[in-house]
Amino acid sequence: MKIIMLGAPGAGKGTQAKKIAEKYGIPHISTGDIFRANIKNGTELGRKAKEFMKQGLLVPDELTCDLVVDRISQPDTSKGYILDGFPRTIPQAEALTDALLERGEKIDYAIDVEVPDENIIRRMSGRRACLACGNTYHVENNAPKVEGICDACGEKLTLREDDKPETVKKRLSVYHAQTQPLIDYYRAAGALVEVDGTLDIEVLFNDITKILGA
């Protein structure tokens, strides 16, 4: 079972990917994890990626795809995998399709976790983080006992730069411009599945497992 998770930042696709991976015994693969592992292990691909990252540049599509294909060729992917954060663009999707075709494989499901922009802005701008101990909260769904103070260590909670409404809006506009076309790409390939990301985490997960098959 080869799955791609699609959805805007803050849509909750990472949470669902982890739950799917656990239920079906397949690895949850993110490009960030791949980059870090290859750099840490000093592989040739890792060294190439590090050169771009050191300069603050995006790792080129071709190299990113090589890293992903290398990862999905590992023994732990024999039953499948979930790709989270890749592909992000049409060229990446096409490169992945071509690489899989060479192996006689294809993506089975591209799961699009749909959440309206206004919900994502409210969801992300309500997050609060404790920089001291790493605990996270939400002003609506998981509020600390004392407003603005971490339950665990008593330090002040922070609204991260990434979670500020103006930053979230920018990230969403980039997503719609770059990644939205992937939805059409995988719809045309007959792999797209759209699910309601505004549902409760467990309800949504139940809906996804019905699609994938228990």
DARALIN-V744378 format. One record per residue. N is the residue number from 1. NEAR is the number of other ideal C-beta (glycine too) atoms within 8 Angstrom. D_CENTER is the distance of its C-alpha to the mean C-alpha in Angstrom with 1 decimal. Layout:
# DARALIN-V744378
n: {N,N}
near: {NEAR,NEAR}
d_center: {D_CENTER,D_CENTER}
This chain:
# DARALIN-V744378
n: {1,2,3,4,5,6,7,8,9,10,11,12,13,14,15,16,17,18,19,20,21,22,23,24,25,26,27,28,29,30,31,32,33,34,35,36,37,38,39,40,41,42,43,44,45,46,47,48,49,50,51,52,53,54,55,56,57,58,59,60,61,62,63,64,65,66,67,68,69,70,71,72,73,74,75,76,77,78,79,80,81,82,83,84,85,86,87,88,89,90,91,92,93,94,95,96,97,98,99,100,101,102,103,104,105,106,107,108,109,110,111,112,113,114,115,116,117,118,119,120,121,122,123,124,125,126,127,128,129,130,131,132,133,134,135,136,137,138,139,140,141,142,143,144,145,146,147,148,149,150,151,152,153,154,155,156,157,158,159,160,161,162,163,164,165,166,167,168,169,170,171,172,173,174,175,176,177,178,179,180,181,182,183,184,185,186,187,188,189,190,191,192,193,194,195,196,197,198,199,200,201,202,203,204,205,206,207,208,209,210,211,212,213,214}
near: {9,12,17,14,14,12,11,12,9,9,11,12,13,9,8,15,13,9,10,16,12,7,7,10,6,13,8,11,14,11,11,7,8,12,13,8,9,13,12,7,7,6,7,5,11,14,10,9,15,9,8,12,11,6,6,4,6,4,10,7,9,7,12,13,13,9,15,14,10,10,10,11,6,7,4,5,12,4,7,10,11,14,13,11,8,13,12,8,11,9,7,13,12,8,12,14,11,8,10,11,9,6,6,4,6,9,13,8,12,14,14,12,14,10,14,7,9,6,9,15,12,9,11,12,11,10,12,13,12,15,6,7,8,7,10,9,14,11,6,6,5,5,9,11,5,6,5,7,11,14,8,7,8,5,10,6,12,8,9,8,5,8,10,10,7,6,10,16,10,8,11,13,8,8,11,9,7,9,12,9,9,14,12,8,10,15,8,6,11,5,11,10,9,5,13,7,12,6,9,5,10,6,8,15,11,8,11,12,11,8,10,10,5,3}
d_center: {17.5,14.9,11.8,9.1,6.5,7.3,7.9,8.8,7.7,9.2,9.2,8.3,5.9,4.9,8.7,9.5,7.8,10.0,12.8,12.9,12.9,15.7,17.7,17.9,18.1,15.6,13.3,9.5,8.8,6.6,8.6,9.5,11.0,12.7,14.2,15.4,16.9,18.7,20.0,21.2,22.9,24.5,23.8,24.9,21.5,20.4,23.5,22.9,19.3,20.9,23.5,21.2,19.2,22.6,23.7,20.7,19.9,16.8,16.8,18.4,16.9,19.4,18.8,15.0,15.7,18.5,16.3,13.9,17.0,18.7,16.0,16.1,19.9,20.1,22.2,19.6,17.9,21.2,20.1,16.8,13.2,9.6,7.6,3.8,4.1,7.6,9.9,9.8,13.5,16.4,17.9,14.9,14.9,18.6,18.7,16.4,18.7,21.8,20.8,20.2,23.5,25.3,24.5,25.4,21.9,19.5,16.2,17.3,14.8,12.3,11.2,11.0,10.6,13.3,14.3,17.1,16.7,19.4,17.7,14.6,17.1,19.1,16.4,15.1,18.6,19.8,17.9,20.3,19.9,22.6,22.7,25.4,23.9,20.2,20.5,18.6,20.1,20.1,23.4,23.3,21.6,22.1,24.8,26.6,30.3,31.5,29.9,28.2,29.0,26.9,28.3,27.9,29.5,31.0,29.4,28.5,25.0,23.2,21.1,18.7,19.0,15.4,16.1,19.4,19.9,20.9,17.9,15.5,17.7,17.5,13.7,13.9,16.7,14.9,12.1,15.0,17.0,14.7,12.0,14.2,16.5,14.0,14.7,18.3,17.9,16.5,19.0,21.7,20.7,21.1,17.7,16.2,16.0,15.6,15.3,16.3,13.6,16.7,18.1,18.4,15.6,18.2,19.5,16.3,15.6,19.2,18.8,16.0,18.2,21.1,19.5,18.5,21.9,22.9}
